Amino acid sequence: MTDLHLPWLEGSVLLALIGALCVSRARDPHQGRKWCLIFSGLVLACTTGAWLDFEQIDAVQADDAWHLLSRLVGREILVIDQLSAPLLPLVAMLYFLTTLTTLGTKVRRFSFASTLISEAIMLAIFSCKEPWLVIALLAAGTVPPYLELRTRGQPTRVYSLYMFAYVALMIAGWTEVEIEGDGRVHSLWAVVPLLGAILIRGGIAPFHVWLTDLFERATLGTAVLFAAPLTGAYAAVRLVLPIAPDWVLRSMGLISLVTAVYAAGMSLVQRDARRFFCYLFLSHSALVFVGLEVVTPIGLTGALCVWFSVVLSLGGFGLTLRALEARRGRLNLVEFQGLYDHAPTLAVCFLLTGLASVGFPGTVGFVGAELLVDGAVETYPYVGVAVVIAAALNGIAVVQAYFKIFTGTRHVSTVSLRIGLHERFAVLTLSAFILIGGLFPQHSISSRHRAAHELLDHREGLSSESPATLHDDSHEPESLESLPENNANPL
């Protein structure tokens, strides 16, 4: 395997863990926030270095230069490939901006040490391809939100039951995979438990109750950081996509499609801003699962592009809601709030990130949404119609929430609600990435297309060792250039 020039991956994980240790020893929460900001910035620099280094060596996948963990365990642990390369700095940026935009009045309620531990686990997940280690890290990632709920004195029964079932099903399913051996299509005893685990972690209906409960009871920053990276999609790519028969993926795609439309409709009628955001997120994450289960080059490319745009746009959307809550308290969508005069920059960021998530032209989500619809329609025409309906409902919900929060009346406040320098930097950063990614999408689309082909090649490689057929690409275009002419311009 090709090596990176420096140990970027191991360095990012170790820096996050060292930072958590330093923050936990800080007596003053404001000092802890400063340490957390420093270490999360260093982690962001390491993950960005890993991405740039990987792009320069032009390899299928790469390992760290010093192989510290590999020598300890005896196998390659942390690797970077086309799928994870841009996701690592994106996740690190989300953690950095969350820490940066935490106001001084909220530092005692937000655990910075737990945030750095969660970041270390999240980066390790996206840097890992070994199935058992992926399962162990996914299980470990469920602990920080549970501890926060316990610390805040909130009920944990719903979250605990769903996460226990999620971890147990992953372990049971992959144990059966190991028993059956590699190089064949596995039985339902192996695939169905893994499928159930993915449905739970992805919040696919009817297994979405735990996520709405988490958004209501945990701090909004913790809920956004736990949900936005879409680790359920990563688990599906590493554990289910390579081994599942076509009919299983079609079933999973159908359930995800129903969830996308259902959650989009639910977001229209929510009275609480947090529940509105949760259902908006559920609808978009379900659309990613729909694209993953189409199993065609164009559809899978669209799903990976939508995945990237969801992390960026809805992550920024959640941080905008968090900044509004820090000034106004829990927001309701029943009465008009009239906050535009007090926070015009947040209003612009709210609308920009919300519209980017639904694929508004000129934003980072536009081309990915188009590819997802094209791939879905080519395989299953009714799927494309439902995807368009879900996107339309989500767009209406975003605009409706914008009017409820920022217009309709005048809000009188004796305290200034305008954003500070740190929040202004975060807003400008998110806006720049959303607009630049939408106006110049060529590089990101090419990267996601290569990642899609690698995933399909791995799946077809397994199918070549088995008499069963996993994928038929006789009707698929070999590259993005073979798309219809009317879709060529954005690319």
N, C-alpha and C positions, 0 to 999 in steps of 0.2 A: 504494500500500500504506500502511496505517496505521502511524504511527511510535510507538514507545515514548517515554515522557517523558525517559528517560535512556539512555545507551549501556550497558545492563546486560550484553548478550551479549558485545560486544567487550571490555568491562571485565573480565568474568570470565575470558576466555581470556588477556588480557594480564596480569592479576594472577597467574595460575598460571605463566605463562612468566617473569615478573619474579621471582616467588618461587623458581622453579627456579634462576635465575641467582644469587640471593642465597644459597640453600642450598649450591650447588656451591662457593661461595667460602668457606664456613664451614669452619674447620679442625677444630673440635670437633664430633663427630657429635651430641652433646646440644644444642649451640647450633643446629645444622642442623635438629634436630627441632623446636625452638621456632619457628624461622623458618617451617618448613613448616606448623606448626599455625596460625600467625598468618595466613599467606597463604591456606591452605585455608579458614580461617574467613571471610576477606574474600570469597573466591570463593563460598562458601555464601551469604553475605549478598547478593551481586550476583545470583545465580541466583534466590534467593527474591524479590528485588525485581523481577526480570524477570517471574516468574510472577504476582505480585500486580498489577503494572502491566498485564500482558496481560489479567488477569481484569477489571480496571476499564474498559478501553477496549472490551471486548466485540467483538472483531474476529475474522475468520477466521484471519488471520496478521498479524504485525507485524514491522517492521524496527527497528533501533536508531535513536536520535534523531539522532546526528551523522553517520552513514553514512561512517565513516572508511574501512573496507575497500571499501565499494561504490564510493567515488570513486576509489580506487586501481585497482580491477579493472574498473570500468565496468558492473557488474551487482550485483544484490542477493546477498550472500553469506550472512550470518548472519541468520536469521529465526526467529521463534517462532510456533508454531501450537498447536492443541488437542492434538495428539499429544505434542509435545515440552515443552509448558509445565510440567507437573508432574514430568516425568522429569529435567529439568535440576537443580532443587534436590535431588531424590532422589539422583542420582548424586553431586552435590557433597557431600551429607551423608554418603554412604558413604565418600568419600575423607577427609573431615574426621574421622569416627569411627575410621577405620583408623589415621590418624596419632595421634589422641588416645589410642588404646588400645595403642600400641606401647610395650612396657616398656623401661626403661633398659638392661636386659641384652641387648636385641635391636637397639639403634640402629645398631650397627656392621654388622649383616647386612642391614639394610633400607635401600634407597636412597631418600631423601626427594626428592632432585632429580629422579630418574627418575619418582617418583610424581606430582610436580607437572606434569612434561611430559606424562605419560600422562593426567592430569586435563584439561589444556588440550586435548589431542587429542580426548578423549572428549566434552567439552562442545561442541567445534567440530562433531563428528559429529552430535550431537543438535540442533544449531542450523543445520544445513545441509540444503537440499533439492536443490541443484544436483548432478545425477548424477555428473559427472566429479569434482567436488570431494569428494563423499561417498566415491567410490572411492579417491581420493588419501589422504583422511584415514583411511579404514579400513586402507589399506596402511601408513600411518605408525604406526597404533596397534599393529601387530604387532612393531615394532622394540624398544620398551622391555623386554618379556619376553625377547626373544632376547638382548639385551645383558646382562640379569641372569643368564641361564643361562651365558653365556660367562664372566662375572665370577666366578661360583661354581664354574667348572670342570666344569659338567654337560654331558652330551652334548646337542647341538642338532639332530641329523640329523632326527629325527622331526618336531619342531616346524617346522624350516626347510622340509622338503619339503611339508608340508601347507599352510603359509602361502604358500609360493611358488605352489602350485597354486591356492590361494584367490584370490590377487591376479591371477594370470594369467587365470583364468577370468572374473573380473569385467571385466578390460580387454577380453578377446576378445569377451565377450557384448555389452558396451555399444558397442563399436566397430561390431559388426554392426547394433545398433539404430540407430546414427547413420547407417549406410549405407542402411538400409531406409527411414529417415525416420519422422516422427511421424504420429499420427492413424490407426493401423491396428494390427491384431493382428499381432505379429511372428512370424517363422518360428522353427523349432526351432533354427536356427543361432545365433539370438540368445538364445532363452529357455533352452535347455538348459545352456549355459555359466554363465549367471547362476544357474540353479537349482543346478548343481553347486557353485558358490561358496557359496551360502547353506547348502547341506547341510554343507559342510566347516566353515564358521564356526560354525554352530549345533551342531556336534557330533552330527549325526544319523547313526545307525548305517548303514553300517559306517565312517563317517568320523569317529569319536569318539576314535580312539586317541591323537591328539595332545593332547587335553584331559586324559585320564588321565595321560599322560606329564608334562604341564606341572604338574599338581597334585602329582605325586610329586617333581619335581626343583626347582621354583622355590619361593621362600618362599610361605607360604600367603596372606599379605596380597596379594602381587602376583597370584597366581592368582585370588583372589576378585575383585579389582578389574578384572582383565581379562575375567572370565567373567560376573560378576553383572549388569552393565548390559544384557546381551542385545543387543549391537550387531548380531549376525546377524539378529535380528528386525527391527531398524531398517533394515538393508540390504534385507531382503525387502519391507518396506513401501514403500521408496522406489524400488527397482529392479525388483522382480519383480511385485508385486501390481498395479500399473497396467497392465501390458502382457501378462501371461501369460493364455493361454486357460484356460477352466474345467477342462479335462481335465488340464492341467499342474498346476494347483493341487490338484486331487483326488489326483493321484499323489503330490505332495509331502506332502499331508496324510496319506495312507495310510502313507508311509514314516515320517513323524513319529510317527504313532500306534503303529506297531510299535516304534519307538525308545522311546516313553514307557513301554510295558509292559515291554519288555526291560530298560531301565535300572532301572525300579522293582524288577523281580525280582533284578537284579544287586546292588542296594543291600542286599538282605536277606542276602546270603551273603558280604559283604566282611569281611575280617579286619583291614583297616587303616582308620582313621577318615577319612583323606584320600580314599581311593578310595570309601568309603561316601558322603562328601559329594559327590564328583564325580558319581557315578551318580545320586544324589538330584537334583542340579542338572540333569543331562542329561534326566532324566525330566520335570521341570517345564518346562524350556525347550522340550522337544518338544511338550508340551501347548499352549504358547503358539503354536507353529507350526501345530498342528492347528486352533486357533481362527482364526488368520489365513487359513487356506486354505479355511475353510468359506464365506467371502465372503457372509455374511448379517449384517444389522444386529445381531441378538442375539448370534450367535456371535462376531462381530468385537468387539463390546463386551465380551463375556466374556474374549476373548483379551487385550485391552488391560488389563482389570482384573487378570487373572492375571499379566500382564507386570509391572504395578506392584507387586503383592504379592510376586512372586518376587524382585524387586530388593530390596525392603524386608526380607522375612522370611528368605530364603536369604542375603542379604548379612549380616544380623545373625547368622544361624546360623553362617556361616563365621567371622565375627569372634569368636563364642563359642568355636568350636573352636580358633581361633588363640590366644585367651587361655589355654585349657587346655593347649595345646602349650607355651606359654611357661613354664608351671609344671611340667609333667609330662613333657615331651618328646613324641615321636611316640606317638600313642595307638593301641593295638590293641583290637579288639573280640572277642578270643578269650577273655580272662579278665576277670572283674569287677574294676573299678578302685576302687570305693567312695569316690568323691571328693565325695559330697554334703556330708559333715560339714565339709570344708575349704573348699568353694566353693558354698554353697547358692544364692547369687544367680546364679551362672553356670548352675547346674542349672535354675533357674526360667526363665532366658532361653533356654537350650537347648531346653527342652520347649515354651515359648511360641512361639519362632520356627519350630521344626520343625512344630508342629501348625498354625500359621498358614499355612505353605507348602502344606499339603494341604487347606486350606479348612475348618478346624475352626470350628464356630459361634461367633460373637462375635469373630472375628478378621478382619483386613483381607482375607484370601483367601476368605472364605465366599461372599459374594454373587457375586464373579467366577467362582468354580468352578461355582456354580449356573447362572449365565448361560451359561457355556461348555458345560455339559452340555445345557441346554435348546436352545441353538442347534445343537449337534451332533446331538442326537436328532431334531430337526425336519427336518434335512437328510438325515442318514444314521443310521438307528437303531443300527446296529452300532458306529458311532463312539462314541456316548454310552455304550454298555456298556463298551467298552474304556477310555474315559476314567475311568469309575467304578472299574474294576479297577486301573488304574494308581494312582489316588489312594488306594485301599485298601491296596495294597502299600506305597506310600510312607509311609502312616501307621503301618503295622506296623513298617517299617524304622526310623522315627524313635523309636518307643517302645522297640523292641528295643535300639537304640544308647544310649538314655537309661539303661536298666537296666544295660547293660554298663559304662558309664562312671561312673555315680554310685551304684550300689547293689551289693548282693551280698556285700560284704566291708568290712573297715575298712582304710583306707590310713594307714600310719604315716609321718609326716614330721617332721623336726626343724626345718623352715623353714615359716613361715606361707604358706599358699597362698591366702589370702583376697584379694579384689580391692581395688584402690586407689580413690581418689576419682574419677580420670578414667574408669576402667572402669565404676564404678558409675553415673556420669553417662551413659555410652554405653548401658548396659543399660536404665536408666530411660527414656531417650529412645526407644530402639527399642520398648520395651514400650508406651509411651504411644501412639506412632503406630500400632502394630499393633492395640491395643484400641480407640482412638478411631476408627480407620478401619473397624473391624468393627461398632462400636455405632452410628456415625453415617455410613453409607456414601452418603447421598443425593448429596452434592456430587461426590464422586469418580466415582460411577456416571454421573451426568449429564454430567460432563466427558468421560469415556471414550465415552459414547454419541454425543456431538457429534463427537468425533474419528473414530469409526467411520463416521458418516454422511458426513463430509468425505472420507474415504478412498474410500468407495463412490461418492460423487458424482464424484470425480475419475476413478475407473475407468469409470463409466458415461458420463462426458463423452468419454472416449477412444473408448468403444465406439460412441457416436452418430456418430462420424466414420468408422466402419468398418462394412461390411455384416455382419461377424461379431457374434454376441451374446456378451457377456462375462458378463452377470449377469441373472438372471431373478428378480425379487423379487415375483412375483405371489402367492407363498404366504408372504411375510414380513410380520410386523407392522411398522407404520410407526413405532412408538415403544415405549418400555419399558412404557407404560401398558397396551398391548394384550397383555401376557403373561398366561398363565393365572392365575386368581385365587389359587391356592395359592402362587404365586411373588411375589405383589404385596407381601406384608407386609414382607420384608426390604428392599425398595426404598423 
